[in-house]
Amino acid sequence: MVREMSPWLIEFFGSRELNRAILMLLCMTAPVWLLLLFPGRPAVVRRLSSPFFFPVLMVPVWIYMAYTAYTLSRLPVIASVDYHAARSIARHPLLLLVFICHIQILNLFLGCAIYRDALKRRSQPVAALLLTWLTGPPGLLVYALQRLFRR
């Protein structure tokens, strides 16, 4: 039995669930970020802050989201690599959830890498970590500038 839902059906009947899923995905990494921002650098956080620990724990969520999108919905066919193809992907509600999860994992990986590098250099990357949590790459730029000027 093939179960397929068009994107508009998913949005129409599942808008409340989609809103909850987006909020959950945006908040799923919050406990880790709060640990990284915690003053005093507890020993357990130093040990678990590897970029290959917390972000990798989030990968099963991404796999689940991608599997759900694949099994429940007609995914857009990508015939070319251009603006219109990218727009058709971004309009699909389940693929948008996969993308949000993807960004959360990459930002967390970046934040853990910044945290580990700051540990080695004995610096306080609070502003860079907070900016990385909220915006991603601009936090890396802030940290790179901090490193450059604190040599």
PyMOL commands that set and color helices and strands:
alter all, ss='L'
color gray80, all
select helices_A, chain A and resi 7-27+30-37+43-48+54-72+83-90+93-121+126-135+137-149
alter helices_A, ss='H'
color red, helices_A
deselect
rebuild
show_as cartoon
